[in-house]
Amino acid sequence: MEILLADSAGFCFGVRRAVDTVYEQIKRKKDIYTFGPIIHNEQVVSDLENKGVRVVETKTELAKLSGGTVIIRSHGVAKRIYELIEQKGLECVDATCPFVKRIHRIVEEKSMQGEQILIIGNAGHPEVEGIMGWSKTPAFVAETREEIENLACDPGKKVCIVSQTTFNYNKFKDLVEIFVKRGYDSSVVNTICNATEERQTEAREIAAKVDAMIVIGGKHSSNTRKLYDICSRECAHTYFIQTLDDLHLELPKSVRLVGITAGASTPNKIIEEVQNYVRVNF
């Protein structure tokens, strides 16, 4: 059995920076909170909780804090969350991914100029909710052709189009093309992170070569789900797992080459465990 491991598998720059930030804060031995899980990986979040880091999920919970340090997660948050942290007199440590932070600046600037905002992404995803929270004008979200076709933007105002950093690049281009054909005055900023594009491209290339493909990542991870969708189209035997415990391979005897990739929130330890298991047992 030969294994083809993606070079891009595992923590991206933004995730590693966010996780490292929390562990550095733990050394200070203060009350530490993250606004939402720091990343979409249950194992990492559980380890941090065991070290005393508590997760604050809502504005209501945040408003009840009387002290401590609040770390902004890699996905970023709405501007009002920063304002609430300041009002409460809490220490704020910002671990927002720089690529996400760039979108916040674009959306705030363009909306202050009166432009409507269209975010190509997953409605309800924390990154998208955070981006919407920086707009001074109506902000719309769409991730399907049907949603794009049914959007009711004000035809008299310009629309600035941005993307969730982990969105599929080809799908982003297709949706933008559909929207532009509707005749809206619009500007497009491709805000998909380079690491995401590289990860998706590499996953597609590997899946097209192998007999079986394993995609590792958190069940709530948007970028991992997209990797799975991409690989599934190229390889019939594609498996989506969170950890080695989820790996139940039923491979034909003809399988000789297995590919492995992982989402941006997957620790190297989990990737190595899966790789070693496949190498030893198949």
C-alpha positions in Angstrom: 0.0 0.0 0.0 1.4 3.4 -1.1 0.3 6.6 0.6 0.1 10.0 -1.1 0.0 12.7 1.6 -0.9 16.3 0.5 1.8 18.8 1.3 -0.9 21.3 2.3 -2.7 19.0 4.8 -3.2 20.4 8.3 -3.0 23.8 10.0 -2.9 26.8 7.8 -1.1 30.0 8.8 -4.2 31.6 10.3 -5.2 28.6 12.4 -1.7 27.9 13.7 -1.4 31.6 14.7 -4.7 31.5 16.5 -3.9 28.2 18.4 -0.4 29.4 19.3 -1.9 32.7 20.6 -4.2 30.8 23.1 -1.4 28.6 24.4 0.8 31.7 24.9 -2.0 33.3 26.9 -2.4 30.1 29.0 1.2 30.7 30.3 0.0 33.9 31.9 -2.4 31.9 34.1 -5.2 34.4 33.9 -9.0 33.9 33.2 -9.1 33.1 29.5 -12.1 33.0 27.2 -12.4 32.5 23.5 -15.4 34.0 21.7 -16.6 30.8 20.0 -14.3 27.8 19.5 -10.9 29.1 18.5 -10.9 26.8 15.5 -13.3 24.1 14.2 -11.5 21.1 15.7 -13.0 19.3 18.7 -9.7 17.8 19.9 -8.0 21.2 20.0 -10.9 22.9 21.8 -11.1 20.0 24.3 -7.4 20.3 25.1 -7.7 24.0 25.7 -10.7 23.5 27.9 -8.7 21.0 30.0 -6.2 23.8 30.4 -8.8 26.2 31.7 -9.8 28.0 28.6 -13.6 28.6 28.5 -15.6 29.2 25.4 -18.1 32.1 25.3 -20.7 31.5 22.6 -23.0 34.6 22.6 -23.1 38.3 23.3 -25.2 37.6 26.4 -22.6 35.3 27.9 -19.9 37.9 27.0 -21.8 40.6 28.7 -21.9 38.6 32.0 -18.1 38.5 32.2 -16.6 40.7 34.9 -12.9 40.2 34.1 -10.4 38.2 32.2 -9.0 38.0 28.7 -11.2 37.4 25.6 -9.5 35.9 22.6 -11.1 36.6 19.2 -11.1 33.3 17.2 -9.5 32.8 13.8 -12.9 33.2 12.0 -13.2 36.8 13.3 -16.3 38.5 14.8 -18.5 41.4 14.2 -17.4 44.9 15.1 -20.0 45.1 17.9 -18.2 42.3 19.8 -15.0 44.3 20.0 -17.1 47.3 21.2 -18.7 45.1 23.9 -15.4 43.8 25.1 -14.1 47.3 25.4 -17.3 48.5 27.3 -16.9 45.6 29.8 -13.2 46.6 30.4 -12.0 43.1 29.4 -8.6 42.5 27.8 -9.0 41.7 24.1 -6.4 39.5 22.2 -7.2 39.4 18.5 -6.4 36.1 16.8 -8.5 36.7 13.7 -6.9 35.3 10.6 -5.2 38.2 8.7 -7.0 37.1 5.5 -10.3 37.5 7.3 -9.3 40.8 8.8 -8.7 42.1 5.3 -12.3 41.3 4.3 -13.5 43.2 7.4 -11.6 46.3 6.2 -12.9 46.0 2.7 -16.5 45.6 3.8 -16.3 48.4 6.3 -14.8 50.8 3.7 -17.0 49.9 0.8 -20.2 50.0 2.9 -19.2 53.4 4.3 -19.1 54.6 0.7 -22.7 53.4 0.4 -22.1 50.1 -1.4 -24.2 47.0 -0.7 -22.2 43.9 0.3 -22.6 40.5 -1.2 -20.8 37.7 0.5 -20.3 34.4 -1.4 -20.3 31.9 1.4 -22.1 29.7 3.9 -24.8 31.6 5.7 -24.6 31.0 9.4 -20.8 30.2 9.3 -19.0 32.2 12.0 -16.7 33.8 9.5 -19.6 35.0 7.3 -21.5 36.3 10.4 -18.4 38.2 11.4 -18.0 39.8 8.0 -21.6 40.9 7.9 -21.1 42.6 11.2 -18.7 45.1 9.6 -21.1 46.4 7.0 -22.9 49.7 7.4 -25.3 48.9 4.6 -27.4 45.8 3.8 -25.3 42.7 3.5 -26.4 39.6 1.5 -25.1 36.0 1.6 -25.4 33.4 -1.1 -23.8 30.1 -1.8 -26.0 28.5 -4.5 -27.1 29.5 -8.0 -30.7 29.7 -6.8 -29.8 32.1 -4.0 -27.9 34.3 -6.4 -30.7 34.4 -8.8 -33.2 35.3 -6.1 -31.2 38.1 -4.4 -33.1 41.3 -4.2 -30.3 43.9 -4.0 -31.2 47.6 -4.6 -30.6 48.1 -8.3 -29.8 51.8 -7.7 -26.8 51.1 -5.6 -23.4 49.5 -6.3 -22.7 46.1 -4.9 -19.3 45.0 -3.6 -18.8 41.2 -3.8 -16.4 39.3 -1.5 -16.0 35.7 -0.6 -15.7 33.5 2.5 -12.0 32.7 2.7 -12.5 28.9 2.4 -15.1 29.0 -0.4 -14.5 26.9 -3.6 -12.8 29.2 -6.1 -14.4 27.8 -9.2 -17.9 28.0 -7.6 -17.1 31.5 -6.6 -16.3 32.5 -10.2 -19.5 30.8 -11.5 -21.8 32.6 -8.9 -20.2 36.0 -9.6 -20.7 35.5 -13.3 -24.4 34.8 -12.7 -24.8 37.8 -10.5 -23.0 40.2 -12.9 -25.2 39.1 -15.8 -28.2 40.3 -13.8 -27.1 43.8 -14.6 -26.0 45.1 -11.2 -23.3 47.7 -10.9 -20.7 45.7 -9.0 -17.1 45.3 -8.0 -15.5 41.9 -7.2 -12.8 41.2 -4.7 -11.5 37.7 -4.6 -10.9 37.2 -0.9 -10.5 33.4 -1.0 -7.2 32.7 0.9 -4.3 31.4 -1.3 -3.8 28.5 1.1 -7.4 27.4 0.5 -7.0 27.5 -3.3 -3.8 25.5 -3.1 -5.3 22.9 -0.7 -8.3 22.4 -2.9 -6.3 22.1 -6.1 -3.8 19.6 -4.5 -6.7 17.6 -3.1 -8.4 17.4 -6.5 -5.1 16.3 -8.2 -4.4 13.6 -5.6 -8.0 12.3 -5.6 -7.8 11.9 -9.4 -4.8 9.6 -9.0 -5.6 7.4 -6.1 -7.8 4.3 -5.5 -9.0 5.7 -2.1 -9.0 9.1 -0.5 -9.1 10.1 3.2 -10.1 13.6 4.2 -9.5 14.5 7.8 -11.1 17.4 9.7 -13.7 18.6 12.1 -17.3 17.9 11.3 -18.1 21.6 11.6 -15.2 22.6 9.4 -16.4 24.3 6.2 -13.1 24.0 4.4 -12.9 20.3 5.2 -16.4 19.7 3.9 -15.4 21.4 0.7 -12.3 19.2 0.4 -14.5 16.1 0.8 -16.9 17.3 -1.9 -14.0 18.0 -4.3 -12.4 14.6 -3.6 -15.7 12.7 -3.9 -16.1 13.9 -7.4 -12.7 12.5 -8.4 -12.6 9.3 -6.3 -15.5 7.0 -5.5 -13.8 5.6 -2.3 -13.5 8.9 -0.4 -13.8 8.9 3.4 -14.4 11.9 5.7 -13.1 11.4 9.3 -12.3 13.5 12.3 -9.8 11.2 14.0 -8.4 7.7 13.6 -11.3 6.4 15.6 -13.6 7.2 12.7 -11.6 5.4 10.2 -13.4 2.2 9.1 -11.9 1.3 5.7 -13.5 -1.3 3.6 -11.2 -1.2 0.6 -11.2 -3.6 -2.4 -8.1 -5.8 -2.7 -7.2 -3.9 -5.9 -6.5 -0.7 -3.9 -2.8 0.1 -4.1 -2.6 3.9 -3.7 -4.3 5.9 -0.9 -4.4 9.7 -0.7 -4.7 11.7 2.4 -5.5 15.4 2.9 -6.8 17.4 5.9 -8.6 20.6 6.6 -6.9 23.8 7.9 -7.9 23.0 11.5 -6.5 19.5 11.7 -3.4 19.0 14.0 -0.4 17.2 12.5 -0.7 14.5 15.2 -4.0 13.3 13.9 -2.7 13.3 10.3 0.3 11.2 11.4 -1.8 8.7 13.3 -4.0 8.1 10.3 -1.1 7.9 7.9 0.8 5.4 10.2 -2.3 3.3 10.7 -3.0 2.9 6.9 0.7 2.1 6.3 0.8 -0.6 8.9 -2.6 -2.2 8.5 -3.1 -2.2 4.7 
